[in-house]
């Protein structure tokens, strides 16, 4: 039976190998961004390197952020805010 880890990481495909920054929306309303570290993710936790918490403010930065798979609502790659353009 597939685990949450396998489902999320398989769906990310090559994004985990090309160091693309991913944005993760959590069920709690928090938003974090970072580079997926497949090697150090576990069956329960997604590890994001070079991580930043975007919401709620204030913004935090960390060498890595551990995100529980069960708390993930969605993940986006190359997310851009039109207001920044």
C-alpha positions in Angstrom: 0.0 0.0 0.0 1.4 3.4 -0.9 2.4 5.7 1.9 1.8 9.5 2.1 5.5 10.0 1.5 5.6 7.9 -1.6 2.5 9.6 -3.0 3.9 13.2 -2.5 7.4 12.4 -3.6 6.4 10.4 -6.6 4.1 13.3 -7.7 6.9 15.8 -7.4 8.9 13.8 -10.0 12.1 15.5 -11.2 11.5 18.6 -9.0 13.3 16.8 -6.1 16.4 16.3 -8.2 16.8 19.7 -9.9 16.9 21.8 -6.7 13.8 23.7 -7.7 12.2 25.7 -4.8 8.8 24.2 -3.8 6.0 26.0 -1.9 4.1 23.9 0.6 0.6 24.9 1.9 -0.2 23.3 5.2 -3.6 22.5 6.6 -2.8 24.8 9.5 -2.7 27.8 7.1 1.1 28.1 7.2 3.0 28.4 4.0 6.7 27.2 3.7 9.1 27.1 0.8 12.4 25.3 0.3 14.3 22.7 -1.7 13.0 19.1 -1.3 15.5 16.8 0.3 14.3 13.4 -0.7 17.3 11.6 0.9 16.5 13.0 4.3 12.7 12.8 4.2 11.1 10.0 6.2 7.9 8.0 6.0 6.2 10.8 8.1 8.2 14.0 7.3 9.1 16.0 4.2 12.4 17.9 4.6 12.8 21.2 2.9 16.4 22.7 2.8 17.0 26.4 2.5 13.6 26.8 4.0 11.5 29.9 4.7 8.1 30.2 6.3 6.1 32.7 4.3 2.8 32.8 6.2 1.8 33.7 8.8 4.1 36.7 9.2 6.7 37.3 10.3 8.9 35.4 7.9 11.3 32.9 9.3 14.4 31.3 7.6 16.0 28.0 8.5 18.7 25.6 7.2 15.9 23.1 6.9 12.2 22.7 7.8 10.5 19.4 8.6 6.9 19.2 7.3 4.6 16.3 8.4 3.2 14.7 5.3 -0.2 14.4 7.0 -0.3 18.2 7.4 0.3 19.0 3.7 -2.6 20.4 1.8 -0.8 21.1 -1.5 2.6 21.6 -3.0 3.5 24.0 -5.9 6.6 24.4 -8.0 8.0 27.7 -9.3 5.2 29.6 -7.4 5.1 33.3 -8.3 3.1 36.2 -6.8 1.7 38.4 -9.6 2.0 41.3 -7.1 5.8 40.9 -7.3 5.9 41.5 -11.0 
